[in-house]
Amino acid sequence: MLPVLPAAPAYGTDTLADLLPAVGRALGVDSLAAASPQLLLPRAQRICLVLVDGMGDLALQARSGHAPTLRRWRSEGLHRTLGAGFPTTTATSMGLLGTGLPPGGHGLVGYEVLDPERDELLNELQWNGPVDPRRWQPHTTVFQQVAAGGVDVVRVAPPHFDGSGLTEAALRGGRFVGTPERLEARVDAAVTAVRSAPAQLTYLYWGRLDATGHAEGVDSWQWGEELGRVDAAIAELSRRLPRGTLLVVTADHGMVDVAAPDRIDLAHEGALRAGVRHAGGEPRAVQLYVEPGAAPQVAAAWRERLGASADVLLREEAVAAGWFGPVEERVAPRIGDVLVVMREQVAVVNSARMRPDTLRLVGQHGALSDAERLVPLFCVPC
């Protein structure tokens, strides 16, 4: 009997793809009136949207002692849960958030994916290839639609995000305010932005919680300490926002800790490399681009090696299961011929091409476990 596959993300109901269209509707943007109607937010003239990278909902609940403000808002009924898409990784989630489309529509289908024109892997987070991001993701973003609807849009993030490939692909629109890597500076910039216009949307990004989770683990004391700093900053932001502003707090994915003995190193697995041209994706959601006709044999070898610890699917099976939502023709070749998605707390690395610091990372994500897939959504009237 074939194993039961994890359920596909519920695109069009309660995922990150539904959030910004709902924000636009709450701001009265007519072009978004019919988008994602299942997710309703209260009407507001000003909205401040905070995205905390790597703040999964299950980890947030488990470490709620470090986040008294978010814990209180949860108890007051100001919380609900959203789902990330597949894979559960930042580039894909930013595509969902920024475009309101599933991965098969926006085309940011993983951390490292194939650029079919060059037959090389493109790192969609670092954007390490000569690829035009506006051609790679040609759809109008929600920020652009909101700005066209007469709302002032400001994006607050690290300076090097301005004009980056991922920003241009997924989050273009409005104006950009670069701030130092200090939460206090981000809060100051967000408050200034929100006060700058009577109809206003401010987006604020914070990435250090994700970096801490990767380096130390989501179960570490360091992650809890950083979560406490995030909670304190969000509390300060809520106190300083103008009266009548709606504060929205969410995340792009969660993560799980993977111990060193539970990582499979492709550099030492000749049978797993056979027939594989490129191994992309991420350690918990590997995307294999194979030699012509080799997909069935490659899938069989990976199923034999990983057993019940992973789901191994051909591209057409994952697409049919709805993991990427409807897939546009231009996007399909970017998806791996074979997908290896972890069920247990294991990961696949490659010491032949990964840097030593990357190989040491503890926190991982990409798969469809609840710990990786579920993110919080707090909607707080200020």
C-alpha positions in Angstrom: 0.0 0.0 0.0 1.3 3.4 -0.9 1.8 5.9 2.0 -0.7 8.7 2.4 0.8 11.9 1.2 0.7 15.1 3.4 -2.2 17.3 2.5 -1.5 20.1 -0.1 -1.5 23.6 1.2 -5.0 25.2 1.1 -4.2 27.9 -1.4 -7.1 30.3 -1.7 -8.3 29.9 1.9 -5.9 30.4 4.8 -2.3 30.6 3.5 0.2 33.4 3.2 -1.0 33.9 -0.4 -4.3 35.1 1.0 -2.9 37.6 3.5 -1.9 40.7 1.5 -5.0 40.6 -0.7 -7.0 40.6 2.6 -4.9 43.5 3.8 -5.6 45.4 0.5 -9.4 44.7 0.9 -9.2 46.0 4.5 -7.6 49.2 3.2 -10.4 49.6 0.6 -8.5 48.8 -2.5 -11.1 48.1 -5.1 -9.0 45.9 -7.4 -8.6 43.4 -4.5 -12.3 43.3 -3.5 -12.8 39.8 -4.8 -9.4 38.3 -3.9 -9.2 35.6 -1.2 -12.6 36.4 0.4 -12.3 33.7 3.0 -9.7 35.6 5.0 -11.3 38.7 6.5 -9.5 41.5 8.3 -11.2 44.6 9.9 -11.3 47.8 7.8 -8.5 50.3 8.6 -7.0 53.4 7.1 -3.5 52.3 8.1 -2.0 48.8 8.4 1.4 47.8 9.7 2.4 44.3 8.6 5.3 42.7 10.4 6.9 39.4 9.1 9.2 37.6 11.5 11.2 35.1 9.5 11.2 31.6 10.9 8.6 32.2 13.7 6.6 29.0 13.3 3.3 28.8 15.2 4.1 25.6 17.1 7.5 26.8 18.2 5.9 30.1 19.3 3.4 28.2 21.4 6.0 26.0 22.9 8.3 28.9 23.8 5.4 31.3 24.7 7.1 32.1 28.1 9.6 34.2 26.1 6.8 36.1 24.2 4.3 37.5 26.8 2.8 40.0 24.4 2.1 37.5 21.7 0.9 35.0 24.3 -1.6 37.5 25.7 -2.9 38.4 22.2 -3.4 34.7 21.6 -5.5 34.4 24.8 -7.5 37.4 23.8 -8.6 35.8 20.5 -6.4 38.0 18.3 -4.6 35.0 16.8 -5.3 32.5 14.0 -3.1 30.2 12.1 -2.1 30.4 8.4 -0.3 27.9 6.3 2.9 28.4 4.2 3.0 26.9 0.8 5.3 24.2 -0.5 8.2 24.1 0.0 8.2 25.8 3.3 11.1 28.2 2.6 11.5 31.9 2.6 11.7 32.5 -1.2 8.5 30.6 -1.9 6.7 32.2 1.1 7.7 35.7 0.0 6.3 34.8 -3.4 3.0 33.8 -1.8 2.9 36.9 0.4 3.9 39.4 -2.3 1.9 38.1 -5.3 -1.1 36.4 -3.6 -0.4 33.5 -5.9 0.5 29.8 -5.2 4.1 28.7 -6.1 3.0 27.3 -9.4 1.8 30.8 -10.4 4.5 33.0 -9.0 7.3 30.6 -9.9 9.5 30.9 -6.8 9.4 27.2 -6.2 12.2 26.6 -3.8 15.5 27.7 -2.3 17.6 26.4 -5.2 15.8 25.6 -8.4 16.7 25.0 -12.0 17.0 27.8 -14.4 16.0 25.8 -17.5 17.6 28.3 -19.9 21.0 28.0 -18.4 20.7 24.4 -17.0 22.0 25.8 -13.7 20.7 26.1 -10.2 19.4 29.5 -9.2 19.5 30.3 -5.5 16.2 32.3 -5.2 17.1 33.7 -1.8 20.6 35.0 -2.8 19.7 35.4 -6.5 23.2 34.2 -7.6 22.6 34.1 -11.4 22.1 36.5 -14.3 18.3 36.1 -14.2 15.9 39.1 -14.6 13.6 38.8 -11.5 10.8 40.7 -13.2 10.9 38.2 -16.1 11.2 35.2 -13.7 8.1 36.5 -11.8 6.1 38.7 -14.2 2.8 39.1 -12.3 1.9 42.4 -10.7 2.5 42.2 -7.0 0.0 43.0 -4.3 2.1 46.0 -3.1 1.9 47.4 -6.7 -1.9 46.9 -6.7 -2.3 48.6 -3.3 -0.1 51.5 -4.3 -2.1 51.9 -7.6 -5.3 52.0 -5.4 -4.1 55.2 -3.7 -2.5 53.8 -0.6 1.0 54.8 0.4 3.2 51.7 0.6 6.4 51.5 2.5 8.7 48.5 2.9 11.1 48.5 5.9 14.0 46.0 5.7 17.8 45.8 5.6 19.3 48.1 3.0 20.8 45.3 0.9 17.2 44.0 0.2 16.5 47.1 -1.9 16.7 46.1 -5.5 17.7 42.5 -4.7 16.5 39.7 -7.0 14.0 38.3 -4.5 12.6 41.7 -3.6 12.2 42.7 -7.2 10.5 39.4 -8.0 8.1 39.1 -5.1 7.9 42.3 -3.1 8.3 45.2 -5.6 6.0 48.2 -5.2 5.8 51.3 -3.1 8.9 52.8 -1.6 11.7 51.2 0.3 13.3 52.3 3.6 16.5 50.5 4.5 17.4 50.4 8.2 20.3 49.0 10.3 20.2 45.5 11.8 18.5 46.7 15.0 14.9 46.0 15.9 14.7 49.5 17.5 15.6 51.1 14.2 13.0 49.0 12.3 10.3 50.0 14.8 11.3 53.7 14.5 11.1 53.5 10.7 7.8 51.7 10.7 6.2 54.2 13.1 7.4 57.1 10.9 6.1 55.4 7.8 2.7 54.6 9.2 2.3 58.3 10.2 3.4 59.5 6.8 0.0 59.3 5.0 -3.7 59.0 5.9 -4.0 55.8 3.8 -1.0 53.7 4.5 0.5 50.2 4.4 3.9 49.6 6.0 5.6 46.2 5.7 8.4 45.4 8.2 10.7 42.4 8.0 12.8 40.9 10.7 15.2 38.0 10.0 17.4 37.4 13.0 15.0 34.8 14.6 15.4 32.6 11.5 19.1 33.0 11.5 19.3 32.1 15.2 17.1 29.0 14.6 19.3 27.8 11.8 22.6 28.3 13.7 21.5 27.2 17.2 18.2 25.3 16.8 14.6 26.2 17.5 14.8 24.4 20.8 17.9 26.4 21.9 18.0 29.0 24.7 19.4 31.4 22.1 16.2 31.1 20.0 14.1 31.8 23.1 16.2 34.8 23.9 15.8 36.3 20.4 12.0 35.6 20.5 11.9 37.7 23.7 13.6 40.6 21.8 11.1 40.2 19.0 8.1 40.2 21.4 9.4 43.3 23.2 9.8 45.1 19.9 6.3 44.2 18.7 4.9 45.4 22.0 6.7 48.7 21.6 5.5 49.0 18.0 1.9 48.4 19.1 2.2 51.2 21.7 3.6 53.7 19.3 1.4 53.2 16.2 -1.2 55.9 15.6 -4.7 55.2 17.0 -6.8 53.3 14.5 -3.9 51.4 12.9 -4.3 47.7 12.5 -1.1 45.8 13.4 -0.7 42.4 11.6 2.1 40.0 12.6 2.9 36.8 10.8 5.9 34.6 9.6 7.0 32.8 6.5 7.7 29.3 7.9 8.7 27.4 11.0 11.5 24.9 11.4 12.6 21.7 13.1 16.0 20.8 14.6 17.9 18.1 12.8 20.8 16.4 14.7 24.1 15.8 12.8 23.7 12.0 12.8 20.3 12.4 11.0 21.8 14.3 8.0 22.4 12.3 4.9 25.5 13.5 3.0 25.2 13.2 -0.8 29.0 13.4 -1.1 29.1 9.9 0.4 26.0 8.4 -1.3 27.0 7.3 -4.8 23.7 5.4 -5.3 21.7 8.6 -4.6 23.8 10.7 -7.1 23.3 8.2 -10.0 21.4 9.8 -12.8 21.2 13.2 -11.0 22.4 16.3 -12.9 21.5 18.8 -10.2 20.4 18.4 -6.6 18.5 21.5 -5.5 15.7 22.5 -3.2 16.6 22.5 0.5 17.8 19.8 2.9 14.2 18.8 3.9 12.6 19.2 0.5 15.2 18.1 -2.1 14.5 18.7 -5.8 16.4 16.4 -8.1 16.9 17.3 -11.8 17.8 14.1 -13.5 19.2 12.8 -16.8 16.5 12.2 -19.5 14.4 9.2 -18.7 16.1 8.5 -15.4 13.4 9.8 -13.0 11.8 6.4 -12.2 15.2 4.9 -11.4 16.3 7.9 -9.3 13.0 7.9 -7.4 13.4 4.2 -6.7 16.9 4.6 -5.3 15.9 7.4 -3.0 12.8 5.5 -1.8 15.0 2.5 -1.0 17.5 4.6 0.9 15.1 6.8 2.9 12.2 4.4 3.4 9.4 5.8 5.6 11.4 8.9 6.6 10.5 10.7 3.3 8.0 10.9 0.5 9.6 10.5 -2.9 7.4 11.8 -5.8 7.8 12.5 -9.4 7.2 16.0 -10.5 3.8 15.2 -12.1 2.7 13.4 -8.9 3.5 16.5 -6.7 1.7 18.8 -9.2 -1.3 16.5 -9.3 -1.4 16.4 -5.5 -1.7 20.2 -5.5 1.5 21.0 -3.6 2.3 23.9 -5.9 -1.2 24.9 -6.7 -2.0 25.4 -10.4 1.3 25.3 -12.3 1.9 27.6 -15.2 3.8 26.2 -18.2 6.8 28.5 -17.7 7.1 27.3 -14.1 6.9 23.5 -14.5 10.5 23.0 -15.7 11.8 24.7 -12.5 10.3 22.0 -10.3 12.5 19.0 -9.7 11.9 15.8 -11.8 12.0 14.0 -8.5 11.0 15.5 -5.1 12.2 14.1 -1.8 10.2 15.6 1.1 11.0 14.6 4.7 8.5 13.1 7.1 10.9 12.5 10.0 13.5 14.8 11.4 16.2 14.1 8.8 17.8 16.2 6.1 20.0 15.8 3.1 23.2 17.8 2.8 26.2 17.8 0.4 29.6 18.4 1.8 31.0 18.5 -1.7 29.3 21.8 -2.5 28.1 23.3 0.8 30.2 25.6 3.0 31.2 24.2 6.4 29.0 26.8 8.2 26.0 25.7 6.2 26.7 22.1 7.0 26.6 22.9 10.7 23.1 24.5 10.6 20.8 22.8 13.2 17.4 24.3 12.3 16.0 23.2 9.0 12.7 23.7 7.0 11.2 23.0 3.6 8.9 20.0 4.3 5.2 19.8 5.1 5.2 19.0 8.8 3.0 21.3 11.0 6.2 22.7 12.7 7.4 23.9 9.3 4.1 24.7 7.6 2.0 26.6 10.2 2.6 30.3 10.9 0.8 32.6 13.3 -1.4 35.5 12.3 -2.1 38.2 14.9 -4.4 41.1 14.0 -4.3 43.7 16.7 -6.2 47.0 16.6 -4.1 49.8 18.0 
